[in-house]
């Protein structure tokens, strides 16, 4: 049972926001930037000293999203939460709509529920979540008790954290890897760990990469895209991968991705879209949209959509 719970945790993490892309070897960078499709803006920028190779290295080392979500825990904000659970025919069978307020004061955060409406079997009789996706959402954005002593320090590669950990703690680190370092092979992840690594040489050759200029929410950005080649569409895990990086400083302002996989014992098909907003000198999450369908042995299939909007005080 514990094995299945850990597998469920790892699989569900794939539905979460794409964040940083870790650095890989020099030959991988070269393989990508030599075959990338670019537009006229990028061509002109290259004439003025812009380096695609260095750009790829920069975004693969980026920690914008990871830091943004850690910083979120150090802020006061209002959140509008909307979670819908569906049956096999696509009808809503359970739902939660709520408005919450996180209060950060004297190094501690707590949460108030300003308004809440639930329906169906969203909760059990003890008001515990009946859906694992809802549990996961609550773990990220809700706070039951007062939490103190957190920080927003990002300590480099998450893969280094796996060394010497027991199974439970290692699974938590793998969850963080999937959340914040997509595009990277995950050690110990059943069946799909390597296939997630779109910057691994043998996986990268299955994708088309492009880099173009595109405004995002009124800000000039580089849009970096990875899409599977036609002949590999049924062999990859990541079906689309799009990142918008602010031209002025390469900070990530938005990410969109979808991924799916079927294996003995479980399958999933999820998509995610996340945007960040500038608040003073910091970037913070502003909007999340998730659409997921997954199944694992011993568990009922979950089809869940959720969206969240955050406004900072």
ABEGO torsion letter per residue (X at the ends): XAAAAAAAAAAAAAABBBBBBBBBBAAAAAAAAAABBBBAAAAAAAAAGBBAAAAAAAAAABAAAAAAAAAAAABBBBBBBBBBBBBAAGBBABBBBBBBBBBBBGGBBBBBBABBBBBEAABBAAGBBABAAAAAAAAAABBABBBBGBBABBBEBAAAAABGBBAAAAAAAAAAAAAAABGBBBBGBBGAAAAABAABAAAAAABBBBBBBBBBGGBBBBBBBBBBBAAAAAABABABBBBBBBAAAGBBABBBBBBBBBBBGBBBBBBBBBBBBBBEABBBBABBBBBBBBBBBGBBBBBBBBBBBBBBX
